[in-house]
Amino acid sequence: MGLSGRVPLRVDAVTKEALLDLIEHALWQGWTVHQACRVLELNRVRAYRWLERRQARSLEDAKPGGNPVHGLLDEEITEVRPQRAHVHRVVTVVRGGQRVQQGVAR
């Protein structure tokens, strides 16, 4: 495994599997999950989550980002693009020590 110290935030499925096997081995030797996790420097809640995921055969991490529900729909993107040409940008310019805002067409 090549681990020493706390288990990193992201580890691959093979490492998770090996850590879970170590925990199971410790259980057969009379240890508690809490004791095994303390020695392995693995958060107990994380270990239980991995056990559930292993039963569902999904130890591999999902790709970050997911599918946000607040993203724009394809038809919304096509509606926004033509309107973008008419958007004006406000630029703050300092003249004579005073700030003046000007609209600039794109």
N, C-alpha and C positions, 0 to 999 in steps of 0.2 A: 504493500500500500504506500509506503514511503511517507507516512504521516508521523509527525511528532508535535505535541502540543494540541491546542484546540483544533477541532475539525473546521476547515474553512467553510465560508458561507455557501459556496457552490462546489459540489463534488460530483463526479460522474456516477452513473448507475453501478458500475463495477465496485467502486469504493463503498457505496451505500450498502451493496449486497454483502461485502466482506465485513463491514461493521455490524450489520444485523446478524451475520453468522457468529461473530464473536460474542454478541449479546446472548444469542440463543445457547451457545456453548457454556457461557457463564451461568445461565439459568439452569442448565442440566447439572452444573456443579454446585447448585444451591445458592447462588447469588441472586439478588433482586435486580430488576431492571435499573433501579436507581443506583445501586452500587456499581454495576457494569458501566453505566453511562458516566458516572463520576470518574472512574478510572480511565475511560476512553476520552474524557473531556468532550462529551457529546451531550447536548441538551436533551433531556428526557422526552419532552414534548415532541421534539424533532424526530427522535427515534420512533416514537409511537406513530407519528405521521408517516414515516417511511415504511413501517410495518403494514399499515393500511394500504399504502400505495403498492407495496410488493404483492399483497394479496390480489390487488386489482391489475397486477402486471404492468405497472406504469411508474417504475422508479426513475426513468429518464426525466430530466427537467424539461418543462415546456419552454419554448423560445420566449425570450422577454418581449414585452410589448403587447402581446395578445391582440384582441380585436376590440378597440374602444367603442363603447356605445355612444359616445359624444362626437364621433367623427362625422364628417360630411358624407352624405350619400352621393352617388355618381351624378344624379340629376341636379343636385344642389351645386356641385362643382361646375357643371356646364352653365348654370345660371349665373354664377358669380364671375366667371372669367370674362364675359363680354362687358360687364359692368365695371371691371377693374380699370379699363382705359379712361373712364370718366372720373376716377377717384383723384382728388387733389391731396397733395401732401402739404402739411403746415411746417414751415421752416422758421426757426427762431434766429433772428439776426441781431447782433449788437451794433447799434449805431449811436455814436456820441454818448456811450455809457448807458443807453437805454435799450431794452430788449423790444424788438418789433417782430411780430409774427406775420409771415407772408404766405399766401397760398401759392403753390407751384403745381402746374398741371403736369401730368406724366406723359 
